[in-house]
Every structure is written in C-alpha cells, then in structure tokens.
Amino acid sequence: MRIAFFDSGIGGLTVLTEAMRKLPNEDFLYFADTLHVPYGTKTLPEVKRYVEESVSLIMQGDIKALVVACNTATSAAIEELRRTYDIPIVGMEPAVKPAVKRSQAAGKRVLVFATSLTLSLSKYTDLVARVDDHKVVDSMPLPELVQYCEQLQFDRDEIERYFSRKLAGIDLSQYSTIVLGCTHFPYYKSILQQILPPHIELIDGSHGTVERLCSLIGSSANPGQAFKGHIEFKCSDENPAYLDKMARALDYLQTQYSAQ
Ligand SMILES: N[C@@H](CCC(=O)O)C(=O)O
C-alpha cells in the first residue's frame, strides 16, 4: 500500500522530498490537479469541488494515507475529506504558531507568504486570531510565485526583481521570520536566503507535516538512508509533458537539499 501526496501542481513535491528522506522504504503516489492549477486564485466552492474530485480519483488506488500537500486545498476541504475517508489524512497550514514564538523572542514581526485563498479563509484567520496575541503577524499573497514555480522559473535575477517589487515599502528590519505558507514556495528558499537580510529565518510546514505522517502511520523517521521506494506521478489532465516536469522539479529539489 502506498502513501498518496496531493497538490494543485508541483508544490507538494517540496513535502514529498522531505517524506522520501524520512521514509526511504515507502512507496508513494503523487497526484497533481493540472486541470485546475492554480487553486489559490479560485473561489472556495471551486477549490472544494476540485479537491473532492482529485481525492476520489486518488482513493481508487491502494492508499494507506493521504498527505494534502497544499495549504490552499487543506484550508478549503480537509474537514470534508476526513469525514469522507477513513484513512489517515494529513493536511498543511502556514506555520504561524512557531513563527510567532520565534519572533517574540527576537522582539520582531512575522510575515506570512501564502495564496490569496488561504489567507482569506477562516482556517487561517482563526489561527492568527488564536496565536497572534501581540499583533505581530502580517500576510502577503504571492500568486505570481506559484505561476513562476509551475513554469520552473528558478532564475535568481528574475526572482530577485519580483521580490524587490513585492517587498518595496516593507521594512524588513522589523521582521525576524517569514512563513512559507504555500508548498510551491520552498523551491525559492535558497534564492530567498540570498536576497533577504541574513537575520530573517524562513520556515515552512514540510518537516512538521512529515513528522505527523510518520506518527499517524506508526513508522519512525529513518533519515540518512537512500530512498529505495517507488514513486508514481499522476496528473488530472494526463499530460505526459507534465509528468516529465514533475520529475525535473523533484530533481531540482533534491539538488537544493543536497547543497544545504
Ligand atoms: N501548493 C499551493 C497551492 C498553490 C495554488 O495552486 O495556487 C499551496 O500550498 O497553497
């Protein structure tokens, strides 16, 4: 039986990469909803429907656990999925709580990057209301970064120009922590580390999500071993070129990891 990963596109591969390191003996199915990517600029009813359709296809296979490796899909539909299927389902949400803790120790603010839909939904606004006692959390949607990522645009100069535009007018010295609240964004971790002031720490949810997966499937993390499992890639429009893109994106992430 395999563990399924699901995202609108290639974003969830950032979480799969972490799972391959921690669970090197598992087999995985990775499903991208290429018919409807991006999710983050669509409406809640649309995304709910796309997630339900995708997950019903995924569940036709021999699946022992599902990772919704997408903050937007999690915010929109995780409760419904958990009501419908009785296998372990792990979702993702922007890592606001640990970010607030770290920023308070430094006396600084937190900036959350996510999709427009994630930032507008109650799952996120309730989370911020719960943990942001001192009103230090600011949020910024980065829809273009999802598009760049889907085009495998990893050119440092291009991305640097994009962030200069986005962050113009923001005093980064006030921030200690940036939360990457969309699974497409960790592709840009090393570029961001080069272009942001060095005191800013980037955090994302991959590590916590895979820890949660390990505990739900009763498997202890086994890092350090080479990955020996099998990965099947699928996408909703069944485009062979996209399957190839997923393989290239996964290679890119593995190069990034091994360079760290
Ligand atoms: N992977 C993204 C979804 C991006 C999109 O489809 O707009 C997330 O974690 O939110």
The ligand as an ORCA input file, in Angstrom:
! r2SCAN-3c Opt
* xyz 0 1
  N       0.560     24.427     -3.294
  C      -0.146     25.632     -3.014
  C      -1.320     25.884     -3.925
  C      -0.914     26.880     -4.947
  C      -2.029     27.162     -5.930
  O      -2.486     26.217     -6.572
  O      -2.414     28.347     -6.031
  C      -0.448     25.754     -1.533
  O       0.182     25.097     -0.722
  O      -1.253     26.539     -1.129
*
